[in-house]
Amino acid sequence: MIKLDIIKTAPFVSAETINALAPRVVEAQNALEAGTCPGNDFLGWLHLPSSITPAFLADIKATAAALREECDAVVVAGIGGSYLGAKAVIEALSNSFQWLLADGKAPVILFAGNNIGEDYLSELTAYLRGKRFGVINISKSGTTTETALAFRLLKKQCEEQRGKDVAKRVIVAITDAKRGAARTCADKEGYKSYVIPDNVGGRFSVLTPVGLLPIAVAGFDIDALVRGAQDMEKTAAAPFAENPAAQYAATRYALYMAGKKIEILANYQPKLHFMAEWWKQLFGESEGKDGKGIYPASVDLTTDLHSMGQWIQEGERTIFETVISVEKAEHTLLFPCDEENLDGLNFLAGKRVDEVNKMAELGTQLAHVDGGVPNIRIAIERLDAYHLGQLIYFFEKACGIHCQLLGVNAFNQPGVEAYKKNMFALLGKPGYEKETEAIKNRLK
């Protein structure tokens, strides 16, 4: 089970301050459970792990097996929570050089619909020419510009290359149950489809088909992923003293109230880079509203100690750091001895590389605390599907609790619409005539 260590926050917020928040945390948990919190129509994630049945997972795995059989590449079209969770898990579990292996055991998993880069889409479609590829289109509405644009291109290319009959088998829609352009298209074309539950928002959707299907297509154990989340669901419902998610939420809030407005999520395992990207959306989009919220940032260490390390050590003291530590590496590699010892590193000869990494982690934590940066440590035993499932639910539950402490609606994102209105006005979308005129006058 995940271990939470908050001892290195003690010089900045006392244990008494954190423990004093326990009654408020209980109130927050009760509000989530009772559905009396703001945004209570989006609480489907709360008991999602325990609601997942073996039959549902079997259906996901059957669809994944069919795609694996018929495709050399599968493109996941989605943006925000519709791709970040899947990408986070796939990157964490994959060989670091998977893209070079091309061993034929699993299709290459690619992502599109998360940007409007013309070069990116051109290069993607060029790569797919002549390849047996399929598409997982993830969009509740089917009208999100980035994803809809990518899907138009991919659908047309898939049909032209593979024929409409095969395209029907290798395009899967994950969308609304009844409404929207993506649902209409799926029904019309006869695609296999899955439903994005109405009561689960995108950033909380990793354990729905949104995340589970791409992860299964990539060849990873979604049973173990769900099992880890189920175990954490139970742990995150425990009393405060035994509940790491509740303690993490309380510690974050205490630090925020003490003036620490930026949280830096750090990892010493390069495969966790996109887990940090998912985490940034989860917390940033959930709590960044009403003029409140901790700013979520991330670093990959030790790499970024040679870029951001100076700022973290001696910059403005408005930050705290949360480290995800993986206790056991999956491989063993010993530091070699060199007879000339020109680099002076023979004192490390015979040590595991992971031991050197762990000492860099501990040494950095101590240095940062000495430099005025509170440090939280989240330890997972190993980087596998089971422990990633734990980590995902741990962060989701902590996020829900922390937003209640802040007094914000964790489940809406009104600010996301601002750029869309301006973009549609600038592009002259029908129905936006007044906005188009107003924005053109503004730009004169």
C-alpha positions as CSV (number, residue, x, y, z in Angstrom):
1,M,0.0,0.0,0.0
2,I,1.1,3.6,-0.6
3,K,3.1,5.1,2.2
4,L,2.9,8.8,2.9
5,D,5.7,10.6,4.8
6,I,5.0,14.2,5.9
7,I,7.7,14.4,8.5
8,K,9.8,16.8,6.3
9,T,6.9,19.4,6.4
10,A,7.3,19.7,10.2
11,P,9.7,22.7,10.2
12,F,7.0,24.6,8.2
13,V,3.6,23.3,9.5
14,S,3.3,21.4,12.8
15,A,1.8,18.0,13.2
16,E,-0.7,19.6,15.5
17,T,-1.8,22.0,12.8
18,I,-2.4,19.2,10.3
19,N,-4.1,16.9,12.9
20,A,-6.4,19.8,13.9
21,L,-7.8,19.7,10.3
22,A,-9.1,16.2,10.8
23,P,-12.6,17.2,11.7
24,R,-12.8,19.4,8.6
25,V,-11.5,16.6,6.5
26,V,-14.1,14.3,7.9
27,E,-16.8,16.9,7.0
28,A,-15.3,17.0,3.5
29,Q,-15.4,13.2,3.1
30,N,-19.0,13.1,4.4
31,A,-20.0,15.8,1.9
32,L,-18.5,13.7,-0.9
33,E,-20.2,10.5,0.3
34,A,-23.6,12.2,0.9
35,G,-23.4,14.1,-2.4
36,T,-24.0,17.5,-0.6
37,C,-20.9,19.2,-2.1
38,P,-20.8,21.5,-5.1
39,G,-20.7,19.6,-8.3
40,N,-22.4,16.6,-6.7
41,D,-23.7,15.3,-10.1
42,F,-20.0,14.4,-10.9
43,L,-19.3,12.0,-8.1
44,G,-19.3,8.8,-10.1
45,W,-15.6,8.4,-9.7
46,L,-15.9,8.1,-5.9
47,H,-16.9,4.4,-5.9
48,L,-16.1,3.7,-9.5
49,P,-13.3,1.1,-8.7
50,S,-15.6,-1.1,-6.5
51,S,-18.4,-0.9,-9.1
52,I,-16.3,-2.4,-11.9
53,T,-17.3,-6.0,-12.6
54,P,-15.3,-8.9,-14.1
55,A,-17.8,-9.0,-17.0
56,F,-17.1,-5.3,-17.8
57,L,-13.4,-5.9,-17.8
58,A,-13.8,-9.0,-19.9
59,D,-15.6,-7.0,-22.6
60,I,-12.9,-4.3,-22.6
61,K,-10.2,-7.0,-22.9
62,A,-12.1,-8.6,-25.8
63,T,-12.3,-5.4,-27.7
64,A,-8.6,-4.7,-27.0
65,A,-7.7,-8.2,-28.2
66,A,-9.6,-7.6,-31.5
67,L,-7.7,-4.3,-32.0
68,R,-4.4,-5.9,-31.2
69,E,-5.1,-8.7,-33.8
70,E,-6.1,-6.3,-36.6
71,C,-3.8,-3.3,-36.0
72,D,-0.1,-2.5,-36.1
73,A,-0.9,1.0,-34.6
74,V,-3.8,2.4,-32.7
75,V,-4.4,6.1,-32.4
76,V,-6.1,7.4,-29.3
77,A,-8.0,10.6,-30.2
78,G,-8.8,12.7,-27.2
79,I,-7.7,15.7,-25.1
80,G,-7.3,16.5,-21.4
81,G,-8.6,13.7,-19.3
82,S,-9.6,11.8,-22.4
83,Y,-6.0,10.9,-23.1
84,L,-3.7,11.9,-20.2
85,G,-4.6,9.1,-17.8
86,A,-4.2,6.4,-20.5
87,K,-0.9,8.0,-21.6
88,A,0.3,8.2,-18.0
89,V,-0.2,4.5,-17.3
90,I,1.0,3.3,-20.7
91,E,4.2,5.4,-20.4
92,A,4.8,4.2,-16.9
93,L,4.5,0.5,-17.7
94,S,6.2,0.5,-21.1
95,N,9.8,-0.2,-22.0
96,S,11.5,3.2,-22.2
97,F,12.5,2.4,-25.8
98,Q,9.3,0.7,-26.8
99,W,9.0,2.9,-29.9
100,L,12.3,1.3,-31.2
101,L,11.5,-2.3,-30.5
102,A,8.6,-2.9,-32.9
103,D,8.4,-6.5,-31.7
104,G,4.9,-7.1,-33.0
105,K,3.6,-8.2,-29.6
106,A,1.4,-5.1,-29.3
107,P,0.3,-2.3,-31.7
108,V,2.1,1.0,-31.4
109,I,-0.1,3.4,-29.3
110,L,-0.2,6.9,-30.7
111,F,-2.1,10.0,-29.5
112,A,-3.8,12.7,-31.4
113,G,-6.6,15.2,-30.9
114,N,-4.7,16.9,-28.0
115,N,-3.3,19.7,-30.1
116,I,-3.9,21.6,-33.3
117,G,-0.4,21.2,-34.6
118,E,-0.5,21.0,-38.4
119,D,3.0,19.5,-38.6
120,Y,2.1,17.0,-35.9
121,L,-1.0,15.8,-37.7
122,S,0.7,15.8,-41.1
123,E,3.6,13.7,-39.8
124,L,1.1,11.4,-38.0
125,T,-0.9,10.7,-41.1
126,A,2.2,10.2,-43.1
127,Y,3.5,7.6,-40.6
128,L,0.1,5.8,-40.8
129,R,0.2,5.5,-44.6
130,G,0.3,1.8,-45.6
131,K,-0.1,0.7,-42.0
132,R,-2.9,-1.4,-40.5
133,F,-4.2,1.2,-38.0
134,G,-7.3,1.7,-35.8
135,V,-8.7,4.6,-33.8
136,I,-10.1,5.0,-30.3
137,N,-12.1,8.2,-30.5
138,I,-12.8,9.6,-27.0
139,S,-15.1,12.6,-26.8
140,K,-18.3,13.0,-24.9
141,S,-19.7,15.6,-27.3
142,G,-17.8,14.9,-30.5
143,T,-17.4,18.6,-31.1
144,T,-14.2,19.4,-29.2
145,T,-12.2,21.1,-31.9
146,E,-8.9,19.4,-31.3
147,T,-10.3,15.9,-31.1
148,A,-13.0,16.3,-33.8
149,L,-10.4,17.6,-36.3
150,A,-8.0,14.7,-35.7
151,F,-10.8,12.2,-35.9
152,R,-12.0,13.6,-39.2
153,L,-8.6,13.1,-40.7
154,L,-8.1,9.6,-39.1
155,K,-11.5,8.3,-40.0
156,K,-11.1,9.3,-43.7
157,Q,-7.6,7.8,-43.9
158,C,-8.6,4.6,-42.2
159,E,-11.6,4.1,-44.5
160,E,-9.5,4.8,-47.6
161,Q,-6.6,2.5,-46.6
162,R,-8.5,-0.3,-45.0
163,G,-12.0,-0.1,-46.5
164,K,-15.2,0.8,-44.8
165,D,-16.0,-2.7,-43.5
166,V,-12.6,-3.1,-41.8
167,A,-12.8,0.5,-40.5
168,K,-16.0,-0.3,-38.8
169,R,-14.2,-3.0,-36.8
170,V,-11.1,-1.0,-35.9
171,I,-12.7,2.3,-35.0
172,V,-14.1,2.4,-31.4
173,A,-16.0,5.3,-29.9
174,I,-16.0,6.2,-26.3
175,T,-18.7,8.8,-25.8
176,D,-22.0,9.9,-24.3
177,A,-24.7,7.2,-24.0
178,K,-27.3,9.1,-26.1
179,R,-26.3,12.6,-27.2
180,G,-23.7,14.3,-29.3
181,A,-21.9,14.1,-32.6
182,A,-19.6,11.3,-31.6
183,R,-22.6,9.1,-30.5
184,T,-24.5,9.9,-33.7
185,C,-21.5,8.9,-35.8
186,A,-20.8,5.7,-33.8
187,D,-24.4,4.6,-34.2
188,K,-24.6,5.5,-37.9
189,E,-21.3,3.8,-38.8
190,G,-21.8,0.8,-36.5
191,Y,-18.7,1.2,-34.4
192,K,-18.2,-0.7,-31.2
193,S,-18.8,1.9,-28.5
194,Y,-18.4,2.5,-24.8
195,V,-20.1,5.0,-22.6
196,I,-18.4,7.8,-20.6
197,P,-20.6,7.9,-17.5
198,D,-22.5,11.2,-17.1
199,N,-21.4,11.5,-13.5
200,V,-17.6,11.1,-14.2
201,G,-15.7,14.1,-15.4
202,G,-12.8,13.7,-17.8
203,R,-9.9,14.2,-15.4
204,F,-11.4,11.5,-13.1
205,S,-12.1,9.0,-16.0
206,V,-8.9,6.8,-16.1
207,L,-10.8,3.8,-14.7
208,T,-13.6,4.1,-17.2
209,P,-13.3,2.8,-20.8
210,V,-11.5,6.2,-21.5
211,G,-8.4,4.8,-19.8
212,L,-9.0,1.1,-19.6
213,L,-9.4,0.4,-23.3
214,P,-6.1,2.1,-24.5
215,I,-4.2,0.6,-21.6
216,A,-5.5,-2.9,-22.4
217,V,-4.7,-2.4,-26.1
218,A,-1.2,-1.6,-25.1
219,G,-1.0,-5.0,-23.4
220,F,-1.2,-4.1,-19.8
221,D,-3.0,-5.7,-16.9
222,I,-6.2,-3.7,-16.3
223,D,-7.4,-6.2,-13.8
224,A,-4.4,-5.4,-11.6
225,L,-4.9,-1.6,-12.2
226,V,-8.5,-1.8,-11.0
227,R,-7.6,-4.0,-8.1
228,G,-5.1,-1.5,-6.9
229,A,-7.7,1.3,-7.1
230,Q,-10.2,-0.9,-5.3
231,D,-7.8,-1.4,-2.4
232,M,-7.1,2.3,-2.2
233,E,-10.8,3.1,-2.3
234,K,-11.1,1.1,1.0
235,T,-8.0,2.7,2.5
236,A,-9.1,6.2,1.5
237,A,-12.3,5.7,3.4
238,A,-10.5,4.9,6.7
239,P,-10.3,7.2,9.7
240,F,-7.9,10.2,9.4
241,A,-5.0,8.5,11.2
242,E,-5.0,5.6,8.8
243,N,-6.0,7.4,5.6
244,P,-3.0,8.6,3.5
245,A,-5.3,10.5,1.0
246,A,-6.9,12.4,3.8
247,Q,-3.6,13.2,5.4
248,Y,-2.1,14.4,2.1
249,A,-5.1,16.7,1.5
250,A,-4.8,18.1,5.0
251,T,-1.1,18.7,4.7
252,R,-1.5,20.4,1.3
253,Y,-4.1,22.7,2.8
254,A,-2.0,23.5,5.9
255,L,0.9,24.4,3.6
256,Y,-1.3,26.5,1.4
257,M,-2.6,28.4,4.3
258,A,1.0,29.0,5.4
259,G,1.7,30.7,2.1
260,K,3.0,27.8,0.1
261,K,1.1,28.4,-3.1
262,I,3.0,26.2,-5.6
263,E,3.3,22.4,-5.4
264,I,6.1,20.7,-7.4
265,L,5.5,17.0,-8.0
266,A,8.9,15.4,-8.4
267,N,9.9,11.9,-9.4
268,Y,13.1,10.0,-9.8
269,Q,11.7,7.5,-12.3
270,P,11.6,9.0,-15.9
271,K,8.6,6.8,-16.7
272,L,6.4,8.8,-14.4
273,H,6.7,12.0,-16.5
274,F,3.1,11.7,-17.9
275,M,1.7,10.7,-14.5
276,A,2.8,14.2,-13.4
277,E,1.0,15.6,-16.5
278,W,-2.2,13.8,-15.5
279,W,-1.7,15.0,-11.9
280,K,-1.4,18.6,-13.0
281,Q,-4.7,18.5,-14.9
282,L,-6.4,16.7,-12.0
283,F,-5.5,19.3,-9.4
284,G,-5.1,22.3,-11.6
285,E,-8.5,22.0,-13.3
286,S,-10.2,20.9,-10.1
287,E,-9.0,23.6,-7.6
288,G,-7.8,26.5,-9.7
289,K,-10.9,28.7,-9.6
290,D,-12.5,31.5,-7.5
291,G,-9.1,33.1,-7.1
292,K,-7.9,30.0,-5.1
293,G,-5.8,26.9,-5.6
294,I,-2.3,25.6,-5.4
295,Y,-0.4,25.9,-8.7
296,P,0.7,22.4,-9.8
297,A,4.1,22.1,-11.4
298,S,6.4,19.1,-11.9
299,V,10.0,18.1,-12.4
300,D,11.8,14.9,-13.5
301,L,14.7,14.3,-11.2
302,T,17.7,14.1,-11.2
303,T,17.4,15.5,-14.7
304,D,15.8,18.8,-13.7
305,L,18.2,19.4,-10.8
306,H,20.4,20.7,-13.6
307,S,17.8,23.1,-14.8
308,M,15.2,23.9,-12.1
309,G,17.2,22.7,-9.1
310,Q,18.7,26.2,-8.5
311,W,15.3,27.8,-8.4
312,I,13.8,25.1,-6.1
313,Q,16.8,25.4,-3.8
314,E,17.1,29.2,-3.5
315,G,14.2,30.8,-5.3
316,E,11.1,32.5,-3.9
317,R,9.9,30.5,-0.9
318,T,6.3,30.0,-1.9
319,I,6.7,26.3,-2.9
320,F,6.5,22.9,-1.5
321,E,7.6,19.6,-3.0
322,T,5.9,16.2,-3.2
323,V,8.1,13.3,-4.3
324,I,6.8,10.1,-5.8
325,S,9.3,7.5,-4.8
326,V,9.4,4.0,-6.4
327,E,10.9,1.6,-3.9
328,K,11.9,-1.3,-6.1
329,A,13.4,-1.0,-9.6
330,E,12.3,-3.6,-12.2
331,H,15.9,-4.3,-13.4
332,T,19.3,-4.7,-11.7
333,L,22.3,-2.8,-13.1
334,L,25.6,-2.5,-11.2
335,F,27.9,0.4,-11.4
336,P,31.1,-0.8,-13.2
337,C,34.7,-0.4,-12.0
338,D,37.1,1.4,-14.2
339,E,40.9,0.8,-13.8
340,E,41.8,4.4,-14.7
341,N,39.1,5.9,-12.5
342,L,39.4,9.2,-14.4
343,D,36.0,10.3,-13.3
344,G,36.7,9.4,-9.6
345,L,33.6,7.3,-9.3
346,N,35.1,3.9,-8.4
347,F,33.8,4.4,-4.9
348,L,30.4,3.5,-6.5
349,A,31.7,0.3,-8.2
350,G,29.5,-2.7,-7.5
351,K,26.5,-0.6,-6.2
352,R,23.2,-0.8,-7.9
353,V,22.3,2.2,-10.1
354,D,19.0,2.4,-8.2
355,E,20.9,2.8,-4.9
356,V,22.8,5.8,-6.3
357,N,19.4,7.2,-7.5
358,K,17.9,6.7,-4.0
359,M,20.7,8.5,-2.3
360,A,20.3,11.4,-4.8
361,E,16.6,11.5,-3.9
362,L,17.3,11.5,-0.1
363,G,20.1,14.0,-0.5
364,T,18.0,16.3,-2.6
365,Q,15.1,16.2,-0.1
366,L,17.4,17.1,2.8
367,A,19.0,20.0,0.7
368,H,15.6,21.3,-0.3
369,V,14.2,21.2,3.3
370,D,17.3,23.0,4.4
371,G,16.7,25.6,1.7
372,G,13.1,26.2,3.0
373,V,11.1,23.8,0.9
374,P,8.6,21.6,2.8
375,N,8.8,18.0,1.4
376,I,6.2,15.3,1.2
377,R,7.1,11.8,0.1
378,I,4.7,9.3,-1.5
379,A,6.2,5.8,-1.8
380,I,4.9,3.0,-4.0
381,E,6.5,-0.4,-3.8
382,R,7.0,-0.8,-7.6
383,L,6.0,0.6,-10.9
384,D,3.3,-1.9,-11.9
385,A,-0.3,-1.8,-12.8
386,Y,-1.5,-2.6,-9.3
387,H,0.4,0.2,-7.6
388,L,-0.4,2.7,-10.3
389,G,-4.1,1.9,-9.7
390,Q,-3.5,2.8,-6.0
391,L,-1.8,6.0,-6.9
392,I,-4.5,7.2,-9.3
393,Y,-7.3,6.7,-6.8
394,F,-5.1,8.2,-4.0
395,F,-4.7,11.4,-5.9
396,E,-8.4,11.5,-7.0
397,K,-9.7,11.2,-3.4
398,A,-7.2,13.7,-2.0
399,C,-8.1,16.1,-4.7
400,G,-11.8,15.8,-3.9
401,I,-11.2,16.4,-0.2
402,H,-8.8,19.3,-0.7
403,C,-11.3,21.1,-2.9
404,Q,-13.8,20.9,-0.2
405,L,-11.3,22.4,2.3
406,L,-10.7,25.2,-0.2
407,G,-14.4,25.8,-0.7
408,V,-14.4,25.3,-4.5
409,N,-16.4,23.1,-6.9
410,A,-13.9,20.4,-7.8
411,F,-15.9,19.2,-10.8
412,N,-16.5,22.1,-13.1
413,Q,-14.0,24.0,-15.3
414,P,-15.7,27.2,-16.4
415,G,-12.4,28.9,-17.2
416,V,-11.7,26.3,-20.0
417,E,-14.5,27.8,-22.1
418,A,-12.9,31.3,-22.4
419,Y,-10.3,30.4,-25.0
420,K,-12.9,28.4,-27.0
421,K,-15.2,31.4,-27.3
422,N,-12.4,33.6,-28.5
423,M,-11.1,31.0,-31.0
424,F,-14.6,30.4,-32.5
425,A,-15.1,34.1,-32.8
426,L,-11.8,34.6,-34.6
427,L,-12.6,31.6,-36.9
428,G,-16.0,33.0,-37.7
429,K,-18.0,30.0,-36.4
430,P,-21.7,30.3,-37.2
431,G,-23.6,31.6,-34.2
432,Y,-20.7,33.7,-33.0
433,E,-21.3,36.7,-35.3
434,K,-21.6,39.2,-32.4
435,E,-18.5,37.8,-30.7
436,T,-16.6,37.9,-34.0
437,E,-17.4,41.6,-34.5
438,A,-16.5,42.4,-30.9
439,I,-13.2,40.7,-31.0
440,K,-12.2,42.2,-34.3
441,N,-12.9,45.7,-32.9
442,R,-10.8,44.8,-29.9
443,L,-7.9,43.8,-32.1
444,K,-8.0,47.0,-34.3
